Amino acid sequence: MASSSSSMLLSLSLLLLLLPYITSSNIIIIPISHLPKNPHPDPYQHLSYLANSSLKRAYHLKNPQTTPPHSNAKIPLFSHSYGSYFSIPLSFGTPPQTLPFILDTGSDLTWFPCGKNYQCVNCSTYLNNTAKVKSFIPKLSSSSKTLACLNPKCAMVFPKIQCPYCKLGSKNCTRRCPWYTLPYGSGDTGGSLLSETLHLPNRRVPDFLVGCSIRASDQPAAGIAGFGRGPPSLPSQLAIKKFSYCLLSLLFADTNKSSSLVLVGGKDSVKKTKGVSYTPFVKNPEVPGRGHFLTYYYVGLRRITVGGRSVKIPYRYLRPDKNGSGGTIVDSGTTFTHMPPEVFERVAGEFEKLTKGYKRAEEVEALTRLRPCYNVSGIETPTFPSVTFHFKGGAEMALPEENYLVPAGWEVLCLTIRGDNLPMISSGPSIILGSFQMQNYHVEYDLQNERFGFKQQQCN
């Protein structure tokens, strides 16, 4: 009973904090652009990098670390060998400081590199020769405040937080919200939580919860904008009802072209977008010790067809069970689509049956860790079997060839759907739909109506 009352008080406190933003019906548009070019000039090394980073990301999405009950708890963020290749600019502070952020639908907390002495170990491997990590400087902002332990927003990140020596309702307690550590892959980041002003086009958001990371390892030249389903995420804090984006093709990676992230609130969120196919979000599995499954966007993938032929997928992979094992998520931070070996072998096997006329490029497969790969030299217009994802409700995503085949050099094309080949994992989503498959798609997360939408279009 006491626990239920505490939860109600926390929910009421968070609602009161968000009231100033709930009434807004603004449509906010933010540009999306590519991150600095990957430093590998060799196309095989570049693809190997993308495949490896995507695999690390998939592993951590499937196997999030649990949060210990003590105040120095670690909060999983997952791999920063980010498969994601696009970023958005966000401005924090007074006066505003603008930094690049990776839009991440697989995590909740938004954080930026912070302070003049920000340390980033092994970050140069993800940057070009001239790029530097741009940091937010709290001392230059008159609106920057360290988050107090008793601040309800501290509980967004540390739900079981206890503040020793602080009495509920006390205004004199100076204890700070705990230091956060976000592990991912082989590295991590850490820092303190701030209350800061976020500046968006046509909108100013005071007291936004954001992480001030003073150190990190193995990460790109950007912060993270958490767009997951948890309380600390940017959509949750702003009471956004719907957000959408359109990812530029990798063909424009070396240009200054950009597309848009659109945030919608108020009455505008009720409207269906013309031409968009929708599928309902699937209820997130609630598993003790696996709270991060509540962050993900689960969708009801029902079947996959290759060349019009249905690939038989065991049901246990299509829907999460009581342990959180199974199901499909959409993730902006994973480059390629990932599947369990049993599912991948069936998809790839059907693909190979329909491409027997092409020569396999096995050396390229070994170098890039992608398969199957085909040598198409001398073929004027190579054609490949179609790949279509079929979702609950009848929505179908018929991928264009450039969304499931990637050039490896001038004469080879490789499939960008991967088998995990991961160690035995007790739970986690089985299938992860990656951002490569979403190129030149309008992708919509309708939070008010609990549905995922998509429409093929040119994003430039």
Phi, psi and chi 1 to 4 in degrees:
 res  aa     phi    psi   chi1   chi2   chi3   chi4
   1 MET       -  -43.8 -171.4   71.2  177.0      -
   2 ALA   -63.5  -40.0      -      -      -      -
   3 SER   -63.7  -40.9  175.8      -      -      -
   4 SER   -63.7  -41.2  176.6      -      -      -
   5 SER   -64.1  -41.1  -60.9      -      -      -
   6 SER   -62.5  -41.3  -61.2      -      -      -
   7 SER   -64.1  -39.2  -61.4      -      -      -
   8 MET   -66.1  -39.6  -70.3  178.3   64.9      -
   9 LEU   -64.6  -40.7  -74.9  171.9      -      -
  10 LEU   -65.1  -43.8  175.2   58.7      -      -
  11 SER   -62.0  -40.9  -60.6      -      -      -
  12 LEU   -64.8  -41.5 -179.3   59.2      -      -
  13 SER   -62.4  -42.6  -61.2      -      -      -
  14 LEU   -67.5  -37.6  -64.1 -179.8      -      -
  15 LEU   -62.5  -42.6  179.2   61.5      -      -
  16 LEU   -63.7  -35.8  -69.2  173.2      -      -
  17 LEU   -66.9  -30.5  -75.1  166.2      -      -
  18 LEU   -92.5  -11.2  -65.9  172.9      -      -
  19 LEU   -52.3  -39.2  -82.8  176.8      -      -
  20 PRO   -61.2  -20.5  -22.9   33.9      -      -
  21 TYR  -102.7  -19.0  -45.2  134.9      -      -
  22 ILE   -67.6  -30.4  -68.4  175.9      -      -
  23 THR   -78.4  -10.5   57.1      -      -      -
  24 SER   -71.6  137.1  173.5      -      -      -
  25 SER  -116.9   21.1   59.6      -      -      -
  26 ASN   -67.7  149.2  -69.4  -18.2      -      -
  27 ILE  -105.3  118.4  -63.6  177.1      -      -
  28 ILE  -106.8  128.5  -58.9  169.7      -      -
  29 ILE  -116.0  126.4  -59.6  175.7      -      -
  30 ILE  -125.5  133.2  -57.9  171.4      -      -
  31 PRO   -70.2  144.9   24.9  -33.1      -      -
  32 ILE  -115.3  132.4  -65.5  179.7      -      -
  33 SER  -138.6  168.9   56.9      -      -      -
  34 HIS   -74.8  149.1  -74.7  -78.6      -      -
  35 LEU   -70.5  166.6  -71.7  168.8      -      -
  36 PRO   -53.1  143.8  -26.9   34.8      -      -
  37 LYS   -56.8  139.2 -175.2  178.7  178.5 -178.8
  38 ASN   -59.9  139.0 -172.2  -81.8      -      -
  39 PRO   -71.7  -11.3   25.8  -34.2      -      -
  40 HIS   -76.5  112.0  -62.8  -55.1      -      -
  41 PRO   -76.8  -24.6   27.2  -32.3      -      -
  42 ASP   -76.7  124.9 -176.2  -77.0      -      -
  43 PRO   -62.1  -31.7   21.4  -32.8      -      -
  44 TYR   -71.3  -41.6  -56.0  134.0      -      -
  45 GLN   -64.7  -38.5  -73.4 -175.6  -26.7      -
  46 HIS   -62.8  -46.7  176.1   66.0      -      -
  47 LEU   -67.0  -36.7  -77.9  178.4      -      -
  48 SER   -63.3  -40.5  178.6      -      -      -
  49 TYR   -61.2  -47.6  160.8   78.9      -      -
  50 LEU   -62.9  -42.8  -72.5  177.3      -      -
  51 ALA   -65.5  -41.9      -      -      -      -
  52 ASN   -69.0  -44.1 -175.0   55.3      -      -
  53 SER   -66.4  -37.0   62.3      -      -      -
  54 SER   -65.2  -38.3 -170.5      -      -      -
  55 LEU   -65.8  -41.4 -176.9   64.4      -      -
  56 LYS   -61.8  -43.1  -72.4 -178.6  179.4  179.2
  57 ARG   -60.6  -45.3  168.8   77.7  172.5 -176.2
  58 ALA   -61.2  -40.7      -      -      -      -
  59 TYR   -60.6  -43.7  174.8   79.0      -      -
  60 HIS   -75.6  -27.1  -75.9  -82.4      -      -
  61 LEU   -69.3  -34.7  -72.5  172.4      -      -
  62 LYS   -79.0  -26.5  -70.6  170.6  178.4  -78.9
  63 ASN  -129.5   60.5 -170.0   38.8      -      -
  64 PRO   -65.2  144.6   26.0  -33.6      -      -
  65 GLN   -77.5  146.2  -59.6  177.7   38.9      -
  66 THR   -77.8  155.4   56.0      -      -      -
  67 THR   -94.5  115.4  -55.7      -      -      -
  68 PRO   -62.0  155.7  -20.2   32.5      -      -
  69 PRO   -75.7  -14.9   26.1  -34.0      -      -
  70 HIS   -81.0  170.3   52.9   78.3      -      -
  71 SER   -70.1  -21.5   62.0      -      -      -
  72 ASN   -91.8   33.3  -67.9  -37.5      -      -
  73 ALA   -62.2  149.7      -      -      -      -
  74 LYS   -97.7  138.0  -68.0 -173.1  177.0 -177.5
  75 ILE  -112.9  118.4  -50.1  158.1      -      -
  76 PRO   -63.8  135.1  -18.1   30.5      -      -
  77 LEU  -114.8  -25.7  176.8   68.0      -      -
  78 PHE    87.2 -179.5  -42.6  122.0      -      -
  79 SER   -58.9  132.0  174.2      -      -      -
  80 HIS  -102.5    7.9 -101.9 -129.9      -      -
  81 SER   -76.5   63.0  -57.2      -      -      -
  82 TYR   -63.5  127.3 -102.8   86.1      -      -
  83 GLY   -70.3  -24.6      -      -      -      -
  84 SER   -60.9  137.7  178.2      -      -      -
  85 TYR  -122.1   18.8   52.6   83.0      -      -
  86 PHE  -134.6  156.1   56.7   93.5      -      -
  87 SER  -140.1  164.7   67.3      -      -      -
  88 ILE  -127.6  149.2   59.1  173.2      -      -
  89 PRO   -90.0  133.2   30.6  -31.0      -      -
  90 LEU  -129.5  147.3  -67.1  176.6      -      -
  91 SER  -116.9  127.1  -60.4      -      -      -
  92 PHE  -123.8  152.1  -74.7   92.1      -      -
  93 GLY    96.4  172.8      -      -      -      -
  94 THR  -134.1  106.5  -52.3      -      -      -
  95 PRO   -70.8  162.6   28.5  -36.5      -      -
  96 PRO   -65.2  140.6  -19.1   31.3      -      -
  97 GLN  -117.2  123.9  -58.1  175.4   44.5      -
  98 THR  -101.2  129.7  -57.3      -      -      -
  99 LEU  -134.9  158.4  -62.7   91.5      -      -
 100 PRO   -84.0  143.6   30.0  -33.9      -      -
 101 PHE  -133.3  141.3  -69.4   79.0      -      -
 102 ILE   -83.3  126.8  -66.4  173.8      -      -
 103 LEU   -78.3  118.7 -172.6  156.7      -      -
 104 ASP  -126.2  107.9 -176.9   13.2      -      -
 105 THR   -80.4   -1.6   59.8      -      -      -
 106 GLY  -102.2    7.8      -      -      -      -
 107 SER  -146.4  168.5   67.0      -      -      -
 108 ASP  -109.8  -45.6  -68.3  -36.4      -      -
 109 LEU   -74.0  132.0 -178.0   65.8      -      -
 110 THR   -90.6  131.4  -64.5      -      -      -
 111 TRP  -145.2  156.2   63.2  -92.1      -      -
 112 PHE  -130.7  154.5   41.4   55.6      -      -
 113 PRO   -58.1  136.8  -23.1   33.7      -      -
 114 CYS  -136.2  134.1 -163.2      -      -      -
 115 GLY    90.1  156.4      -      -      -      -
 116 LYS   -68.0  -23.3  -67.0 -178.3  178.4  178.9
 117 ASN  -103.3   24.6  -63.1  -41.0      -      -
 118 TYR   -55.7  128.6  175.1   73.7      -      -
 119 GLN  -110.1  128.4  -63.6 -179.7  -16.3      -
 120 CYS  -131.0  107.5 -161.0      -      -      -
 121 VAL   -89.9  132.0 -179.3      -      -      -
 122 ASN    62.3   24.3  -65.8  -29.6      -      -
 123 CYS   -82.5  -19.5  -67.5      -      -      -
 124 SER   -63.4  -23.6   59.5      -      -      -
 125 THR   -67.3  -15.6   57.4      -      -      -
 126 TYR  -105.4    2.6  -62.2  100.8      -      -
 127 LEU  -114.4  162.0  -47.8  178.6      -      -
 128 ASN   -82.0 -178.4   59.6   27.5      -      -
 129 ASN   -68.8  -20.4  -66.4  -31.0      -      -
 130 THR  -108.6  -13.7   59.4      -      -      -
 131 ALA   -73.2  144.6      -      -      -      -
 132 LYS  -130.0  154.3  -67.5 -177.2  179.2 -180.0
 133 VAL   -75.5  121.5  178.5      -      -      -
 134 LYS   -90.1  128.9 -173.1  175.9 -179.1 -179.7
 135 SER  -110.0  151.6  -62.2      -      -      -
 136 PHE   -84.6  136.3  179.9   83.9      -      -
 137 ILE  -110.8  101.1  -49.6  -61.0      -      -
 138 PRO   -58.4  -34.3  -24.3   34.7      -      -
 139 LYS   -64.7  -20.0  -70.7 -176.7  178.3 -179.7
 140 LEU   -90.1    2.2  -61.1 -179.2      -      -
 141 SER  -115.9  124.5  170.6      -      -      -
 142 SER   -77.6  -11.6   61.2      -      -      -
 143 SER  -102.0    2.8   54.5      -      -      -
 144 SER   -79.6  125.4 -176.2      -      -      -
 145 LYS  -135.0  134.0  -64.7  175.8  -71.4 -173.7
 146 THR   -68.9  136.4  -58.3      -      -      -
 147 LEU   -76.0  129.5 -157.8   68.6      -      -
 148 ALA   -79.8  153.9      -      -      -      -
 149 CYS   -61.3  -36.3 -173.0      -      -      -
 150 LEU   -82.9   -6.3  -72.5  177.6      -      -
 151 ASN   -64.7  127.4 -170.1  -46.6      -      -
 152 PRO   -54.4  -25.7  -25.4   34.1      -      -
 153 LYS   -70.8  -22.4  -70.0 -170.7  176.5 -176.7
 154 CYS   -62.3  -36.2 -178.9      -      -      -
 155 ALA   -71.7  -15.8      -      -      -      -
 156 MET   -64.0  -35.9  -71.5 -177.5  178.4      -
 157 VAL   -94.2  -36.4  178.9      -      -      -
 158 PHE  -119.5   81.4  -60.2   98.1      -      -
 159 PRO   -58.2  -29.5  -22.7   33.3      -      -
 160 LYS  -103.6   24.2  -63.1 -178.2  179.5 -179.9
 161 ILE   -63.1  138.2 -175.6   65.4      -      -
 162 GLN  -122.9  138.8  -65.6 -177.2   -1.6      -
 163 CYS  -111.9   93.5  -56.1      -      -      -
 164 PRO   -56.8  142.2  -23.1   34.1      -      -
 165 TYR    68.8    9.2  -45.4  113.4      -      -
 166 CYS  -116.5  125.3  -67.6      -      -      -
 167 LYS   -92.5  140.6  -66.3 -178.7  179.4 -179.9
 168 LEU   -56.9  126.7 -170.2   62.5      -      -
 169 GLY    92.2   -6.3      -      -      -      -
 170 SER   -70.7  133.9  171.3      -      -      -
 171 LYS   -98.7   -4.3  -63.1 -178.5  179.9  179.7
 172 ASN  -103.6   -0.6  -61.3  -39.3      -      -
 173 CYS   -73.2  125.3 -176.7      -      -      -
 174 THR  -102.4    2.8   58.2      -      -      -
 175 ARG   -65.1  134.8 -173.6  173.7  178.7   83.6
 176 ARG   -86.9  159.0  -64.5 -178.7  176.7 -177.1
 177 CYS   -62.8  141.7 -171.0      -      -      -
 178 PRO   -57.9  154.5  -22.7   32.6      -      -
 179 TRP   -64.1  136.3  176.4  -75.7      -      -
 180 TYR  -101.0  148.7   66.4   83.4      -      -
 181 THR  -129.4  125.4  -60.5      -      -      -
 182 LEU  -112.7  102.6  -51.2  174.5      -      -
 183 PRO   -81.6  147.6   26.6  -29.5      -      -
 184 TYR  -159.7  124.5   46.4   83.6      -      -
 185 GLY    55.1 -127.8      -      -      -      -
 186 SER   -90.2   -1.2   59.0      -      -      -
 187 GLY  -134.0 -168.4      -      -      -      -
 188 ASP  -162.5  177.9   63.8    4.9      -      -
 189 THR  -141.7  155.4 -172.2      -      -      -
 190 GLY  -153.1  154.6      -      -      -      -
 191 GLY   175.0 -160.5      -      -      -      -
 192 SER  -115.3  156.8   58.7      -      -      -
 193 LEU   -89.5  137.4  -66.8  170.8      -      -
 194 LEU  -119.8  155.3  -59.4  179.4      -      -
 195 SER  -105.3  118.7  173.6      -      -      -
 196 GLU  -142.0  160.9 -175.0   53.7  -77.9      -
 197 THR   -86.9  126.1  -62.5      -      -      -
 198 LEU  -101.5  128.8  168.1   62.8      -      -
 199 HIS  -106.3  119.4  -61.0  -92.2      -      -
 200 LEU  -117.5  161.1  -63.5  168.9      -      -
 201 PRO   -55.1  122.4  -27.4   36.0      -      -
 202 ASN    66.7   18.0  -56.5  -40.3      -      -
 203 ARG  -156.7  136.8 -173.6  168.1  172.9 -175.5
 204 ARG  -118.9  126.9  174.8  178.3  168.0  -86.9
 205 VAL  -118.0   99.9 -174.6      -      -      -
 206 PRO   -76.5  160.3   27.7  -33.2      -      -
 207 ASP    56.2   41.6  -61.7  -40.5      -      -
 208 PHE   -82.7  132.9 -175.2   89.2      -      -
 209 LEU   -77.5  123.0  171.4   65.9      -      -
 210 VAL  -145.3  149.1   64.2      -      -      -
 211 GLY   -91.4  136.1      -      -      -      -
 212 CYS  -108.3   92.8  168.0      -      -      -
 213 SER   -84.9  125.7  -74.7      -      -      -
 214 ILE  -100.8   -6.4   63.5  170.1      -      -
 215 ARG  -153.1  156.8   59.9  162.9 -175.4   79.9
 216 ALA  -163.6  165.5      -      -      -      -
 217 SER  -141.5  146.2   60.3      -      -      -
 218 ASP    51.9   57.5  -60.7  -49.0      -      -
 219 GLN  -136.2  161.6   75.7  157.5   49.1      -
 220 PRO   -78.4  176.4   28.9  -33.7      -      -
 221 ALA   -83.2   58.7      -      -      -      -
 222 ALA  -165.0  161.0      -      -      -      -
 223 GLY   -84.4 -169.9      -      -      -      -
 224 ILE  -122.5  130.7  -62.1  -63.2      -      -
 225 ALA  -102.6  105.7      -      -      -      -
 226 GLY   -74.1  116.8      -      -      -      -
 227 PHE  -116.7   24.8  -90.4   69.6      -      -
 228 GLY   -74.2 -167.8      -      -      -      -
 229 ARG   -97.1    1.4  -51.2 -161.8   73.2  172.2
 230 GLY   -82.7  167.1      -      -      -      -
 231 PRO   -57.3  -36.0  -25.1   34.7      -      -
 232 PRO   -77.5   -9.3   -7.2   22.8      -      -
 233 SER   -65.3  158.0   74.5      -      -      -
 234 LEU   -61.1  -45.8 -171.1  146.7      -      -
 235 PRO   -61.3  -36.9  -24.5   35.4      -      -
 236 SER   -68.7  -45.3  -65.4      -      -      -
 237 GLN   -64.7  -32.8  -71.7 -163.5   64.7      -
 238 LEU   -93.5    0.8  -88.4   58.3      -      -
 239 ALA    55.0   39.9      -      -      -      -
 240 ILE   -70.2  134.5  -64.9  -61.3      -      -
 241 LYS   -91.8  -23.2  -57.1  -61.0 -176.2 -177.2
 242 LYS  -160.1  139.9  178.2  167.5   64.1  178.4
 243 PHE  -138.2  151.9   67.1   91.2      -      -
 244 SER  -146.9  158.9   62.4      -      -      -
 245 TYR  -152.8  166.4   51.9   77.7      -      -
 246 CYS  -134.3  118.3 -163.9      -      -      -
 247 LEU   -89.1  125.2  -60.3 -175.8      -      -
 248 LEU   -62.4  148.0  -75.2  166.6      -      -
 249 SER   -64.0  150.0  167.7      -      -      -
 250 LEU   -62.9  -13.7  -78.4  173.5      -      -
 251 LEU   -61.5  -22.9  -64.8  173.6      -      -
 252 PHE  -101.7   17.8  -62.7  111.2      -      -
 253 ALA   -63.3  -27.5      -      -      -      -
 254 ASP   -99.3   14.9  -62.4  -30.8      -      -
 255 THR  -115.5  176.2   71.3      -      -      -
 256 ASN   -95.5   13.1  -67.1  -36.9      -      -
 257 LYS   -66.2  149.6  -70.6 -177.8  177.5  -68.8
 258 SER  -142.8  159.0   65.2      -      -      -
 259 SER  -120.2 -155.8   54.4      -      -      -
 260 SER  -134.5  144.0  -61.5      -      -      -
 261 LEU  -102.5  128.3  163.9   69.1      -      -
 262 VAL  -118.2  124.1 -179.2      -      -      -
 263 LEU  -107.2  128.0  -50.1  177.9      -      -
 264 VAL  -123.9  135.7 -177.6      -      -      -
 265 GLY  -134.6  171.3      -      -      -      -
 266 GLY    67.6 -150.3      -      -      -      -
 267 LYS   -65.8  -25.6  -64.7  179.9 -179.5  178.5
 268 ASP   -63.8  -22.7  -65.5  -56.1      -      -
 269 SER   -75.2  -15.6   62.2      -      -      -
 270 VAL   -73.4  -29.9  178.4      -      -      -
 271 LYS   -69.1  140.2  -58.2  174.8 -176.4  176.5
 272 LYS   -78.9  145.0  -81.6 -170.6  174.0 -177.3
 273 THR   -86.0  130.3  -55.7      -      -      -
 274 LYS   -58.6  130.4 -174.3  177.2  180.0 -180.0
 275 GLY    83.4   -2.2      -      -      -      -
 276 VAL   -87.4  134.5  169.8      -      -      -
 277 SER   -92.4  135.9  -62.7      -      -      -
 278 TYR  -117.5  147.0  -69.3   98.1      -      -
 279 THR  -135.4  139.2 -177.3      -      -      -
 280 PRO   -69.1  145.4   21.9  -31.2      -      -
 281 PHE   -64.8  145.3  -74.6  127.3      -      -
 282 VAL   -91.8  141.3  172.4      -      -      -
 283 LYS   -56.5  130.5 -172.6  179.4 -174.2  -48.5
 284 ASN   -68.3  139.5  -65.4   57.0      -      -
 285 PRO   -69.6  135.3   24.4  -32.4      -      -
 286 GLU  -104.4  103.7  -61.9 -175.8   26.9      -
 287 VAL  -122.6  124.2 -176.9      -      -      -
 288 PRO   -54.2  130.8  -25.6   34.9      -      -
 289 GLY    80.6   -2.5      -      -      -      -
 290 ARG  -125.5   48.7  -60.6  -81.4  177.7  170.3
 291 GLY   -61.5  -21.2      -      -      -      -
 292 HIS   -75.3  -10.4  -79.8   77.7      -      -
 293 PHE   -64.8  -21.9  -67.0  157.6      -      -
 294 LEU   -74.7  -13.1  -61.0  175.8      -      -
 295 THR   -79.9  -30.6  -66.9      -      -      -
 296 TYR   -76.8  161.2  -53.3  152.0      -      -
 297 TYR  -103.5   99.5  -67.9   94.9      -      -
 298 TYR   -86.0  137.7  -78.3   83.5      -      -
 299 VAL  -127.3  160.0  -68.1      -      -      -
 300 GLY   -94.0   76.1      -      -      -      -
 301 LEU   -69.2  124.9  179.7   66.0      -      -
 302 ARG  -102.3  -39.1  -72.7  -67.2  176.9 -103.2
 303 ARG  -161.4  167.2   61.7 -167.9 -179.3   98.0
 304 ILE  -127.8  133.1  -59.6  171.1      -      -
 305 THR  -115.2  140.7   54.5      -      -      -
 306 VAL  -122.3  118.3  176.9      -      -      -
 307 GLY    61.3   29.3      -      -      -      -
 308 GLY    83.1   -5.2      -      -      -      -
 309 ARG   -96.0  131.7  -59.7  179.2 -177.1  179.3
 310 SER   -75.4  131.0 -175.0      -      -      -
 311 VAL   -93.3  124.8  177.1      -      -      -
 312 LYS   -74.7  119.8 -171.5  175.1 -179.0 -179.4
 313 ILE  -117.4  123.2  -57.6  174.2      -      -
 314 PRO   -54.6  137.8  -26.4   35.3      -      -
 315 TYR   -58.5  -31.9 -176.5   75.8      -      -
 316 ARG   -61.5  -19.1   66.0 -179.9  179.4  -84.8
 317 TYR   -88.6  -14.0  -65.0  120.7      -      -
 318 LEU   -93.8  -18.1  -64.5  177.2      -      -
 319 ARG  -141.8  133.9 -171.2  170.6 -176.9   84.9
 320 PRO   -65.2  137.9   20.3  -29.4      -      -
 321 ASP   -92.2 -171.2   61.7   19.4      -      -
 322 LYS   -65.4  -19.0   63.0  179.8 -179.0  179.9
 323 ASN   -93.8    1.5  -63.2  -44.2      -      -
 324 GLY    83.8   10.9      -      -      -      -
 325 SER   -91.6  126.2  179.8      -      -      -
 326 GLY   106.5  176.6      -      -      -      -
 327 GLY    93.1  172.2      -      -      -      -
 328 THR  -124.7  135.9  -58.9      -      -      -
 329 ILE  -122.8  155.8   65.3  169.8      -      -
 330 VAL  -102.6  128.4 -178.6      -      -      -
 331 ASP  -136.0  121.3  179.9   51.3      -      -
 332 SER   -72.0  -20.1   65.6      -      -      -
 333 GLY   -93.6   -3.7      -      -      -      -
 334 THR  -102.0  127.6  -56.4      -      -      -
 335 THR   -70.3  -63.6  -54.1      -      -      -
 336 PHE   -97.1  156.4  -57.1  138.7      -      -
 337 THR   -72.8  135.1  -70.8      -      -      -
 338 HIS  -117.5  143.1  -77.4  -99.6      -      -
 339 MET  -140.0  156.2  -58.3  174.5  175.6      -
 340 PRO   -62.1  152.7  -18.1   30.0      -      -
 341 PRO   -51.8  -40.8  -27.7   34.9      -      -
 342 GLU   -63.1  -37.5 -175.2  177.7   -2.3      -
 343 VAL   -76.1  -44.7  178.2      -      -      -
 344 PHE   -60.0  -44.3  169.8   74.1      -      -
 345 GLU   -60.8  -34.2  -67.4  -59.9  -22.3      -
 346 ARG   -71.8  -40.7  -63.1 -177.0 -175.5 -159.4
 347 VAL   -67.5  -49.7  172.4      -      -      -
 348 ALA   -64.7  -36.8      -      -      -      -
 349 GLY   -62.2  -42.6      -      -      -      -
 350 GLU   -66.0  -38.5 -165.8   62.8   46.1      -
 351 PHE   -63.0  -43.3 -163.7   85.6      -      -
 352 GLU   -66.7  -35.7  -69.4  165.4   10.1      -
 353 LYS   -60.0  -36.3  -75.7 -179.5 -172.4  177.2
 354 LEU   -91.0    2.7  -60.7  172.9      -      -
 355 THR  -127.4   30.2   50.7      -      -      -
 356 LYS   -63.6  -20.2  -72.3 -176.9  176.9  179.0
 357 GLY   -76.6   -9.2      -      -      -      -
 358 TYR  -103.7  148.2  -66.6  138.2      -      -
 359 LYS   -81.7  127.9 -178.5 -179.0  177.9 -178.4
 360 ARG   -70.7  139.5  -72.3  -76.7  -72.2  -87.8
 361 ALA  -104.0   76.4      -      -      -      -
 362 GLU   -66.4  -31.9  -65.0 -179.9   -7.2      -
 363 GLU   -65.6  -39.3  -69.4 -176.5    3.4      -
 364 VAL   -67.9  -37.9  175.4      -      -      -
 365 GLU   -58.6  -41.4  -68.4  176.1    1.9      -
 366 ALA   -67.5  -34.9      -      -      -      -
 367 LEU   -77.5  -37.4  -71.2  169.7      -      -
 368 THR   -96.5  -17.8   62.3      -      -      -
 369 ARG    67.8   21.4  -54.8  178.8 -171.8 -178.6
 370 LEU  -112.7  147.5  -62.1  173.5      -      -
 371 ARG  -161.2  152.5   72.4  174.1  177.1   88.9
 372 PRO   -77.9  153.3   29.2  -34.2      -      -
 373 CYS  -119.2  145.1  -65.1      -      -      -
 374 TYR  -130.2  138.3  -63.2   96.8      -      -
 375 ASN   -86.3  116.2 -169.8  -41.6      -      -
 376 VAL  -111.0   20.5  -66.9      -      -      -
 377 SER   -62.6  138.4   60.7      -      -      -
 378 GLY    84.0   -6.3      -      -      -      -
 379 ILE   -99.5  116.1  -57.0  174.7      -      -
 380 GLU   -64.0  -48.0 -175.0  174.5  -13.9      -
 381 THR  -134.2   84.7  -51.6      -      -      -
 382 PRO   -66.4  141.6   23.8  -32.5      -      -
 383 THR  -124.6  144.5   57.9      -      -      -
 384 PHE  -130.5  157.6  -71.5   88.2      -      -
 385 PRO   -63.4  146.5   20.1  -31.0      -      -
 386 SER   -70.5  155.3   60.7      -      -      -
 387 VAL  -128.5  123.4  176.0      -      -      -
 388 THR  -131.8  133.0  -56.8      -      -      -
 389 PHE   -98.0  128.4  -62.4  136.0      -      -
 390 HIS  -110.4  126.0  -57.4  -98.9      -      -
 391 PHE  -112.5  163.0  -62.9   93.9      -      -
 392 LYS   -57.2  137.0 -179.0  179.1  179.1  179.9
 393 GLY    93.5   -4.4      -      -      -      -
 394 GLY    96.5   -4.0      -      -      -      -
 395 ALA   -67.1  137.3      -      -      -      -
 396 GLU  -128.0  131.6  -63.1 -178.3   -2.1      -
 397 MET  -109.8   96.3 -179.6  178.4  -77.7      -
 398 ALA   -88.1  103.7      -      -      -      -
 399 LEU   -72.5  134.2  -61.7  174.7      -      -
 400 PRO   -69.5  156.8   23.3  -30.5      -      -
 401 GLU   -56.9  -35.7  -73.5 -171.9    3.5      -
 402 GLU   -69.1   -8.4   58.9  -93.2   26.2      -
 403 ASN   -98.2   -4.6  -77.0   32.1      -      -
 404 TYR  -134.6    0.1   61.7   91.1      -      -
 405 LEU  -126.4  135.8  -68.7  169.4      -      -
 406 VAL  -124.6  137.4   64.8      -      -      -
 407 PRO   -69.0  134.8  -17.0   30.3      -      -
 408 ALA  -117.1   87.5      -      -      -      -
 409 GLY    84.1 -156.7      -      -      -      -
 410 TRP   -93.3  -20.6  -66.8  101.7      -      -
 411 GLU  -121.9    2.4  -59.9  178.2  -24.9      -
 412 VAL  -125.3  140.0  175.8      -      -      -
 413 LEU  -123.0  137.1  -68.0  172.0      -      -
 414 CYS  -124.2  145.6  -64.0      -      -      -
 415 LEU   -72.4  135.2 -175.0   67.9      -      -
 416 THR  -105.4   27.2   57.0      -      -      -
 417 ILE  -106.1  130.3  -64.0  173.6      -      -
 418 ARG  -120.8  150.0  -63.5 -157.0   64.4 -161.0
 419 GLY   -89.6  141.4      -      -      -      -
 420 ASP   -64.2  -49.1  -72.7  -27.3      -      -
 421 ASN    50.3   38.9  -66.1  -38.8      -      -
 422 LEU   -92.7  158.5  -63.9  171.9      -      -
 423 PRO   -59.0  162.2   -9.2   15.3      -      -
 424 MET   -56.8  123.3 -177.5   61.5   67.4      -
 425 ILE  -119.6  129.7  -63.2  174.9      -      -
 426 SER   -71.2  -27.2   60.0      -      -      -
 427 SER  -155.3  175.8   61.4      -      -      -
 428 GLY   121.4  160.9      -      -      -      -
 429 PRO   -60.7  139.4   21.6  -31.9      -      -
 430 SER   -80.1  -40.9  -68.4      -      -      -
 431 ILE  -120.6  130.6  -60.8  172.0      -      -
 432 ILE  -119.4  115.3  -58.2  171.0      -      -
 433 LEU   -84.8  117.0  -58.5  179.9      -      -
 434 GLY   -90.2  171.1      -      -      -      -
 435 SER   -72.2  -25.5   56.0      -      -      -
 436 PHE   -60.6  -37.6 -169.4   89.3      -      -
 437 GLN   -72.7  -12.8  -82.7   62.9   50.6      -
 438 MET   -99.8    6.4  -54.5  -65.2  167.9      -
 439 GLN   -57.9  138.9  -64.5  176.0   91.2      -
 440 ASN    55.0   37.9  -76.4  -35.0      -      -
 441 TYR  -123.7  135.5  -92.0   88.2      -      -
 442 HIS   -75.9  117.5  167.2   91.3      -      -
 443 VAL  -114.7  129.1  177.5      -      -      -
 444 GLU  -127.5  130.3 -174.8  174.1  -63.7      -
 445 TYR  -109.6   97.1  -62.6   74.2      -      -
 446 ASP   -90.1   96.1 -171.9  -20.0      -      -
 447 LEU   -75.8  -33.0  -52.7  179.7      -      -
 448 GLN   -68.4  -42.0  177.9  169.2  -25.0      -
 449 ASN   -99.1    7.6  -63.1  -62.5      -      -
 450 GLU    52.5   58.3  -74.9  -68.5  -43.7      -
 451 ARG  -150.4  155.3   62.0 -168.5  178.4 -169.7
 452 PHE  -112.0  130.7  176.0   71.5      -      -
 453 GLY  -125.3  155.7      -      -      -      -
 454 PHE  -154.9  151.0   52.0   86.5      -      -
 455 LYS  -153.5  128.7  176.1 -178.9   69.6  170.3
 456 GLN   -72.3  132.2 -170.2  177.1  -10.3      -
 457 GLN  -163.2  161.5   67.4  178.7   47.4      -
 458 GLN   -79.1  122.9  -71.0  -62.6  -45.6      -
 459 CYS   -82.6  -15.1  -64.1      -      -      -
 460 ASN   -85.5      -   55.9  -41.6      -      -
